[in-house]
């Protein structure tokens, strides 16, 4: 079972990332991080006209499709892949373990 939590909660109190999901939620539970209005406001500047598009550190919001950039130093080539990140169940978010699901292309899902 996944429990939804707003991203702004983890930004306000980073210690809550290491908290496990309550035992009352049952076995194989996890946290589903959702980007809320407060987090959207934190990611905007220029009076809300412009938005920051990059995410530098976890937890990553699970209600968005993210683009991961791969760069190779040998060929100076950058590839991008659209993915959806789902946290591993029965682990706190501080473990930084995610299932990576390809969002587009021939092998999506």
For each residue, the residues with C-beta under 8 A, 3 or more apart:
1: 25 26 28 29 30
2: 29 30 31 32 89
3: 21 25 29 30 31 32
4: 31 32 33 34
5: 9 10 31 32 33 34
6: 9 33 34 35 36 38 39
7: 10 11 33 34 35 36 39 59 61
8: 11 12 36 38 39 42
9: 5 6 12 13 16
10: 5 7 13 14 16 17 33 59 93
11: 7 8 14 39 42
12: 8 9
13: 9 10 16
14: 10 11 17
15: 18 19
16: 9 10 13 19
17: 10 14 58 59 92 93 94
18: 15 92 93 94
19: 15 16 92
20: 92
21: 3 25 29 30 31 90 92
22: 25 29
23:
24:
25: 1 3 21 22 29
26: 1 29
27: 90
28: 1 89 90
29: 1 2 3 21 22 25 26 89 90
30: 1 2 3 21 87 88 89 90 91
31: 2 3 4 5 21 59 87 92 93
32: 2 3 4 5 62 63 87
33: 4 5 6 7 10 59 60 61 62 63 87 93
34: 4 5 6 7 61 62 63
35: 6 7 39 40 61 63 64
36: 6 7 8 39 40
37: 40 41
38: 6 8 41 42
39: 6 7 8 11 35 36 42 43 61
40: 35 36 37 43 44 51
41: 37 38 44 48
42: 8 11 38 39
43: 39 40 51 52
44: 40 41 48 49 50 51 52
45: 50 51 52
46: 49 50
47:
48: 41 44
49: 44 46
50: 44 45 46
51: 40 43 44 45
52: 43 44 45
53:
54:
55: 60 61 66
56:
57:
58: 17 93 96
59: 7 10 17 31 33 87 93
60: 33 55 66 85 98
61: 7 33 34 35 39 55 64
62: 32 33 34 84 85 86 87
63: 32 33 34 35
64: 35 61 84
65: 82 83 84 103
66: 55 60 82 83 84 85
67: 80 81 82 83
68: 80 81 82 83
69: 78 79 80
70: 78 79 80 81
71: 76 77 78 79
72: 75 76 77 78
73: 76
74:
75: 72
76: 71 72 73
77: 71 72
78: 69 70 71 72
79: 69 70 71
80: 67 68 69 70
81: 67 68 70 102
82: 65 66 67 68 102 103 104 105
83: 65 66 67 68 100 101 102 103
84: 62 64 65 66 100 101 103
85: 60 62 66 98 99 100 101
86: 62 98 99 101
87: 30 31 32 33 59 62 91 93 97 98 99
88: 30 91 95 97 98 99
89: 2 28 29 30
90: 21 27 28 29 30
91: 30 87 88 95 97
92: 17 18 19 20 21 31 95
93: 10 17 18 31 33 58 59 87 96
94: 17 18
95: 88 91 92
96: 58 93
97: 87 88 91
98: 60 85 86 87 88
99: 85 86 87 88
100: 83 84 85
101: 83 84 85 86 108 109
102: 81 82 83 105 107 108 109
103: 65 82 83 84 108
104: 82 108
105: 82 102 108
106:
107: 102
108: 101 102 103 104 105
109: 101 102
